[in-house]
């Protein structure tokens, strides 16, 4: 089952302010994770299956997974550029 993406308006504002390549890297990570969030992420600290990190190119994304509601919530974006 595909997960739904949740993005706070503040996080979306950060996303919108990034260069095109960084936004593409974020899109790649999130689209891949919607189908298989555990397979396309790594643990953030202790592997609890809930707090995870996605990374591609110049970006990292910290997310919370809610397996019952099938949602991925972006909590932080990191950009090296």
N, CA, C and O atoms as a MOPAC input file, in Angstrom:
PM7 MOZYME 1SCF
protein

 N      0.83600 1    -1.18700 1     0.00000 1
 C      0.00000 1     0.00000 1     0.00000 1
 C      0.87500 1     1.24300 1     0.00000 1
 O      1.89400 1     1.28300 1     0.69000 1
 N      0.49800 1     2.23300 1    -0.74900 1
 C      1.23300 1     3.48600 1    -0.83000 1
 C      0.91300 1     4.36700 1     0.37600 1
 O     -0.23800 1     4.49000 1     0.79700 1
 N      1.96900 1     4.97600 1     0.91600 1
 C      1.81700 1     5.91000 1     2.02500 1
 C      1.42400 1     7.28200 1     1.49400 1
 O      1.63400 1     7.59000 1     0.32100 1
 N      0.84900 1     8.10200 1     2.37200 1
 C      0.52400 1     9.48600 1     2.04400 1
 C      1.60000 1    10.38700 1     2.62500 1
 O      2.17200 1    10.07800 1     3.67100 1
 N      1.87800 1    11.48700 1     1.96300 1
 C      2.89600 1    12.43100 1     2.39600 1
 C      2.25300 1    13.58400 1     3.15200 1
 O      1.25200 1    14.15000 1     2.71300 1
 N      2.84300 1    13.92500 1     4.29900 1
 C      2.38600 1    15.08800 1     5.08200 1
 C      3.56200 1    16.05300 1     5.17700 1
 O      4.67400 1    15.67900 1     5.55000 1
 N      3.28100 1    17.30100 1     4.82900 1
 C      4.32000 1    18.32300 1     4.79300 1
 C      3.78100 1    19.60300 1     5.41500 1
 O      2.84800 1    20.21000 1     4.88800 1
 N      4.36200 1    20.01100 1     6.52900 1
 C      3.97300 1    21.24500 1     7.20600 1
 C      4.24300 1    22.43500 1     6.27800 1
 O      5.20700 1    22.40000 1     5.51400 1
 N      3.42300 1    23.47800 1     6.32600 1
 C      3.65000 1    24.64600 1     5.46800 1
 C      5.03700 1    25.27600 1     5.64200 1
 O      5.60900 1    25.78200 1     4.67700 1
 N      5.57200 1    25.24900 1     6.84900 1
 C      6.91100 1    25.79800 1     7.07500 1
 C      7.96600 1    24.97200 1     6.34800 1
 O      8.87100 1    25.52400 1     5.72200 1
 N      7.84800 1    23.65000 1     6.43100 1
 C      8.78100 1    22.76700 1     5.72400 1
 C      8.61900 1    22.94100 1     4.21700 1
 O      9.60600 1    22.94000 1     3.48200 1
 N      7.39000 1    23.09000 1     3.76100 1
 C      7.17300 1    23.32000 1     2.33600 1
 C      7.82100 1    24.62800 1     1.89000 1
 O      8.34900 1    24.70300 1     0.78100 1
 N      7.79000 1    25.64100 1     2.72100 1
 C      8.45000 1    26.90500 1     2.40300 1
 C      9.95100 1    26.74100 1     2.24000 1
 O     10.55900 1    27.34700 1     1.35700 1
 N     10.54500 1    25.92100 1     3.09500 1
 C     11.97300 1    25.62500 1     2.97700 1
 C     12.23500 1    24.90000 1     1.66400 1
 O     13.15700 1    25.24400 1     0.92400 1
 N     11.41600 1    23.89300 1     1.38400 1
 C     11.52700 1    23.14600 1     0.12600 1
 C     11.44500 1    24.09200 1    -1.07100 1
 O     12.26700 1    24.00100 1    -1.98300 1
 N     10.48500 1    24.98100 1    -1.08200 1
 C     10.26300 1    25.89300 1    -2.20800 1
 C     11.42600 1    26.85800 1    -2.40700 1
 O     11.63200 1    27.35300 1    -3.51500 1
 N     12.18600 1    27.13100 1    -1.35300 1
 C     13.29200 1    28.08300 1    -1.44900 1
 C     14.59100 1    27.43900 1    -1.94700 1
 O     15.55700 1    28.14800 1    -2.23000 1
 N     14.62700 1    26.13500 1    -2.05500 1
 C     15.85200 1    25.43300 1    -2.45400 1
 C     16.05700 1    25.49200 1    -3.96600 1
 O     15.10500 1    25.69900 1    -4.71800 1
 N     17.30600 1    25.30800 1    -4.41100 1
 C     17.57700 1    25.24100 1    -5.85300 1
 C     16.86900 1    24.04300 1    -6.49200 1
 O     16.51000 1    23.08500 1    -5.80800 1
 N     16.67600 1    24.11100 1    -7.79800 1
 C     15.94900 1    23.07000 1    -8.52800 1
 C     16.52500 1    21.67500 1    -8.29700 1
 O     15.76400 1    20.73200 1    -8.08300 1
 N     17.85200 1    21.51900 1    -8.33400 1
 C     18.45100 1    20.19300 1    -8.16700 1
 C     18.14600 1    19.61600 1    -6.78500 1
 O     17.85100 1    18.42700 1    -6.66400 1
 N     18.21200 1    20.43600 1    -5.75800 1
 C     17.89100 1    19.96600 1    -4.40900 1
 C     16.43200 1    19.54400 1    -4.32200 1
 O     16.11500 1    18.53300 1    -3.69500 1
 N     15.54200 1    20.30800 1    -4.94600 1
 C     14.11900 1    19.94400 1    -4.94300 1
 C     13.88800 1    18.63600 1    -5.69300 1
 O     13.03900 1    17.83800 1    -5.29600 1
 N     14.63400 1    18.40800 1    -6.77200 1
 C     14.51900 1    17.12700 1    -7.48800 1
 C     15.00400 1    15.97200 1    -6.61400 1
 O     14.38900 1    14.90500 1    -6.59800 1
 N     16.10800 1    16.18100 1    -5.88300 1
 C     16.61700 1    15.13600 1    -4.98200 1
 C     15.58200 1    14.79400 1    -3.90900 1
 O     15.38700 1    13.62500 1    -3.57700 1
 N     14.92900 1    15.80900 1    -3.37600 1
 C     13.87700 1    15.58500 1    -2.37800 1
 C     12.72600 1    14.79400 1    -2.99400 1
 O     12.22600 1    13.84800 1    -2.38600 1
 N     12.31000 1    15.17600 1    -4.18600 1
 C     11.21300 1    14.47600 1    -4.85800 1
 C     11.55000 1    13.00800 1    -5.09100 1
 O     10.70500 1    12.13900 1    -4.87800 1
 N     12.76900 1    12.72500 1    -5.52400 1
 C     13.18600 1    11.33500 1    -5.74400 1
 C     13.06700 1    10.54000 1    -4.44700 1
 O     12.50300 1     9.44500 1    -4.43600 1
 N     13.59000 1    11.08200 1    -3.37300 1
 C     13.54300 1    10.38300 1    -2.08100 1
 C     12.11500 1    10.11800 1    -1.63300 1
 O     11.76900 1     8.99900 1    -1.25400 1
 N     11.29400 1    11.15300 1    -1.68100 1
 C      9.93500 1    11.01200 1    -1.16000 1
 C      9.07000 1    10.11900 1    -2.03800 1
 O      8.27900 1     9.33400 1    -1.51600 1
 N      9.19800 1    10.21800 1    -3.34000 1
 C      8.39700 1     9.35600 1    -4.21200 1
 C      8.77700 1     7.89100 1    -4.03800 1
 O      7.90200 1     7.02600 1    -4.00500 1
 N     10.06100 1     7.60600 1    -3.92800 1
 C     10.48800 1     6.22100 1    -3.68700 1
 C      9.97600 1     5.71800 1    -2.34100 1
 O      9.53400 1     4.57500 1    -2.22400 1
 N     10.03800 1     6.57700 1    -1.32800 1
 C      9.65000 1     6.16900 1     0.02200 1
 C      8.15100 1     5.93200 1     0.16200 1
 O      7.73300 1     5.15500 1     1.02100 1
 N      7.33600 1     6.58100 1    -0.65800 1
 C      5.88900 1     6.39500 1    -0.53000 1
 C      5.47300 1     4.94600 1    -0.75800 1
 O      4.50700 1     4.48200 1    -0.15300 1
 N      6.17500 1     4.23900 1    -1.60600 1
 C      5.83700 1     2.84100 1    -1.87200 1
 C      6.45400 1     1.89700 1    -0.84900 1
 O      5.85800 1     0.87100 1    -0.52100 1
 N      7.64000 1     2.22600 1    -0.33900 1
 C      8.34900 1     1.34300 1     0.59500 1
 C      9.22200 1     2.19300 1     1.52100 1
 O     10.43000 1     2.28600 1     1.30500 1
 N      8.63200 1     2.81300 1     2.54700 1
 C      9.39800 1     3.74500 1     3.37900 1
 C     10.56000 1     3.10700 1     4.13100 1
 O     11.60900 1     3.73400 1     4.27700 1
 N     10.40400 1     1.90100 1     4.60200 1
 C     11.51500 1     1.26300 1     5.32300 1
 C     12.63400 1     0.86300 1     4.37000 1
 O     13.80700 1     0.91500 1     4.73900 1
 N     12.29200 1     0.46900 1     3.16800 1
 C     13.29000 1     0.04900 1     2.19500 1
 C     14.07500 1     1.20400 1     1.59400 1
 O     15.17000 1     0.99600 1     1.07100 1
 N     13.54100 1     2.40900 1     1.65700 1
 C     14.19800 1     3.56200 1     1.06500 1
 C     14.68300 1     4.56200 1     2.10500 1
 O     14.91500 1     5.72900 1     1.78900 1
 N     14.83500 1     4.11300 1     3.32900 1
 C     15.30800 1     4.99900 1     4.39000 1
 C     16.24100 1     4.23300 1     5.31600 1
 O     16.35600 1     3.01000 1     5.25200 1
 N     16.89600 1     4.98800 1     6.16900 1
 C     17.75900 1     4.39400 1     7.18500 1
 C     17.29900 1     4.87400 1     8.55700 1
 O     16.64400 1     5.91100 1     8.66300 1
 N     17.63900 1     4.12600 1     9.60900 1
 C     17.22500 1     4.54300 1    10.94900 1
 C     17.82800 1     5.89400 1    11.33700 1
 O     18.94400 1     6.22200 1    10.93500 1
 N     17.09800 1     6.65100 1    12.09900 1
 C     17.57100 1     7.88900 1    12.70000 1
 C     17.84600 1     7.55500 1    14.15500 1
 O     16.94400 1     7.58700 1    14.99100 1
 N     19.09800 1     7.23600 1    14.45000 1
 C     19.44300 1     6.78600 1    15.80300 1
 C     19.04700 1     5.33700 1    15.98300 1
 O     19.45500 1     4.48000 1    15.19900 1
 N     18.26200 1     5.05300 1    17.00000 1
 C     17.79700 1     3.69600 1    17.28700 1
 C     16.78100 1     3.29100 1    16.22900 1
 O     15.90500 1     4.08100 1    15.87600 1
 N     16.88900 1     2.07300 1    15.72200 1
 C     15.97400 1     1.61300 1    14.66700 1
 C     14.63600 1     1.21000 1    15.27000 1
 O     14.42500 1     0.05700 1    15.64500 1
 N     13.73100 1     2.19500 1    15.35500 1
 C     12.39700 1     1.94300 1    15.89800 1
 C     11.36200 1     1.79600 1    14.78600 1
 O     10.18900 1     1.53900 1    15.05700 1
 N     11.80000 1     1.96300 1    13.52000 1
 C     10.88200 1     1.86000 1    12.39700 1
 C      9.97100 1     3.05700 1    12.23900 1
 O      9.07800 1     3.05500 1    11.39200 1
 N     10.19200 1     4.08700 1    13.05700 1
 C      9.31500 1     5.26200 1    13.02800 1
 C     10.07700 1     6.52000 1    12.59100 1
 O      9.65800 1     7.19700 1    11.65200 1
 N     11.17300 1     6.83200 1    13.25200 1
 C     11.99200 1     7.99900 1    12.88100 1
 C     13.05400 1     7.52600 1    11.91300 1
 O     13.88800 1     6.68800 1    12.25600 1
 N     13.02500 1     8.06900 1    10.68200 1
 C     13.91000 1     7.58500 1     9.62500 1
 C     14.54400 1     8.75300 1     8.88200 1
 O     14.10400 1     9.89600 1     9.00400 1
 N     15.58600 1     8.45000 1     8.10800 1
 C     16.28100 1     9.44500 1     7.29700 1
 C     16.29300 1     8.98300 1     5.85000 1
 O     16.56900 1     7.82000 1     5.55800 1
 N     15.99000 1     9.90800 1     4.94900 1
 C     16.10900 1     9.68600 1     3.51700 1
 C     17.24800 1    10.58600 1     3.03400 1
 O     17.41200 1    11.69800 1     3.53600 1
 N     18.03000 1    10.11800 1     2.06900 1
 C     19.12200 1    10.94400 1     1.55200 1
 C     19.33600 1    10.64900 1     0.07900 1
 O     19.19700 1     9.51200 1    -0.37200 1
 N     19.67800 1    11.69700 1    -0.66300 1
 C     19.98300 1    11.56600 1    -2.08700 1
 C     20.69900 1    12.83100 1    -2.52700 1
 O     20.22100 1    13.93700 1    -2.27300 1
 N     21.82700 1    12.68000 1    -3.17500 1
 C     22.55200 1    13.84400 1    -3.66900 1
 C     22.93600 1    14.79400 1    -2.55900 1
 O     23.71800 1    14.44500 1    -1.67400 1
 N     22.39200 1    15.98300 1    -2.60500 1
 C     22.77400 1    17.04400 1    -1.67200 1
 C     21.81500 1    17.22600 1    -0.50600 1
 O     21.94000 1    18.19100 1     0.24900 1
 N     20.85400 1    16.31200 1    -0.34300 1
 C     19.83700 1    16.53800 1     0.68500 1
 C     19.70100 1    15.35900 1     1.64500 1
 O     20.03600 1    14.21900 1     1.32000 1
 N     19.20700 1    15.66800 1     2.81800 1
 C     18.74900 1    14.65700 1     3.77900 1
 C     17.37200 1    15.10200 1     4.26000 1
 O     17.07300 1    16.29300 1     4.34800 1
 N     16.54400 1    14.10500 1     4.56900 1
 C     15.18700 1    14.38500 1     5.02300 1
 C     14.91400 1    13.51700 1     6.24500 1
 O     15.04100 1    12.29500 1     6.18000 1
 N     14.54300 1    14.13900 1     7.34900 1
 C     14.12400 1    13.38800 1     8.53600 1
 C     12.60200 1    13.24400 1     8.46300 1
 O     11.88200 1    14.22500 1     8.27200 1
 N     12.12800 1    12.01500 1     8.61600 1
 C     10.69100 1    11.74700 1     8.52000 1
 C     10.21000 1    10.90200 1     9.68700 1
 O     10.97800 1    10.16700 1    10.30800 1
 N      8.93100 1    11.02400 1     9.96600 1
 C      8.23900 1    10.15600 1    10.91200 1
 C      7.30200 1     9.26000 1    10.11000 1
 O      6.54000 1     9.74100 1     9.27100 1
 N      7.36100 1     7.96600 1    10.36900 1
 C      6.48400 1     7.01500 1     9.69200 1
 C      5.36400 1     6.60600 1    10.63100 1
 O      5.60600 1     6.24800 1    11.78400 1
 N      4.15400 1     6.66100 1    10.13700 1
 C      2.99700 1     6.15500 1    10.87400 1
 C      2.45500 1     4.98900 1    10.05500 1
 O      1.72300 1     5.17800 1     9.08400 1
 N      2.83100 1     3.78100 1    10.46700 1
 C      2.47200 1     2.59100 1     9.69900 1
 C      0.97700 1     2.28200 1     9.76800 1
 O      0.42600 1     1.69900 1     8.83500 1
 N      0.32300 1     2.66200 1    10.84900 1
 C     -1.11500 1     2.41200 1    10.96700 1
 C     -1.91900 1     3.33000 1    10.03300 1
 O     -2.82700 1     2.87400 1     9.33800 1
 N     -1.58000 1     4.61400 1    10.02600 1
 C     -2.27900 1     5.58000 1     9.17500 1
 C     -1.68400 1     5.64700 1     7.76600 1
 O     -2.23100 1     6.31500 1     6.88800 1
 N     -0.55700 1     4.94700 1     7.55500 1
 C      0.13100 1     4.93600 1     6.25000 1
 C      0.51500 1     6.34500 1     5.81200 1
 O      0.21400 1     6.76400 1     4.69500 1
 N      1.20000 1     7.08500 1     6.72800 1
 C      1.64900 1     8.42400 1     6.39900 1
 C      3.14500 1     8.57300 1     6.64600 1
 O      3.72300 1     7.92000 1     7.51500 1
 N      3.74800 1     9.44600 1     5.86100 1
 C      5.13200 1     9.86900 1     6.04700 1
 C      5.07400 1    11.37300 1     6.29600 1
 O      4.59100 1    12.12800 1     5.45200 1
 N      5.56200 1    11.80300 1     7.44900 1
 C      5.56500 1    13.22200 1     7.79300 1
 C      7.00000 1    13.73800 1     7.75800 1
 O      7.86400 1    13.24800 1     8.48500 1
 N      7.24200 1    14.72500 1     6.91300 1
 C      8.56300 1    15.34200 1     6.83700 1
 C      8.71200 1    16.29800 1     8.01800 1
 O      7.89500 1    17.19900 1     8.21000 1
 N      9.76800 1    16.08900 1     8.80800 1
 C      9.98200 1    16.95500 1     9.97600 1
 C     11.17100 1    17.88500 1     9.80800 1
 O     11.25600 1    18.91400 1    10.47900 1
 N     12.10700 1    17.52400 1     8.90000 1
 C     13.27300 1    18.38800 1     8.70300 1
 C     13.90300 1    18.10400 1     7.35100 1
 O     13.98000 1    16.95600 1     6.91400 1
 N     14.35400 1    19.17500 1     6.69100 1
 C     15.09200 1    19.06500 1     5.44300 1
 C     16.50900 1    19.58900 1     5.67000 1
 O     16.69700 1    20.62800 1     6.30300 1
 N     17.49300 1    18.87400 1     5.15600 1
 C     18.86200 1    19.33900 1     5.21200 1
 C     19.43100 1    19.43400 1     3.80200 1
 O     19.21200 1    18.55100 1     2.97200 1
 N     20.16200 1    20.51400 1     3.54000 1
 C     20.71200 1    20.74000 1     2.19900 1
 C     22.17600 1    21.12500 1     2.32700 1
 O     22.51800 1    22.03600 1     3.08100 1
 N     23.03700 1    20.43800 1     1.59600 1
 C     24.46200 1    20.76300 1     1.56100 1
 C     24.72900 1    21.40600 1     0.21100 1
 O     24.78800 1    20.71000 1    -0.80300 1
 N     24.88200 1    22.66100 1     0.18300 1
 C     25.07900 1    23.30000 1    -1.11900 1
 C     25.45200 1    24.67600 1    -1.01500 1
 O     25.65100 1    25.34000 1    -2.03200 1

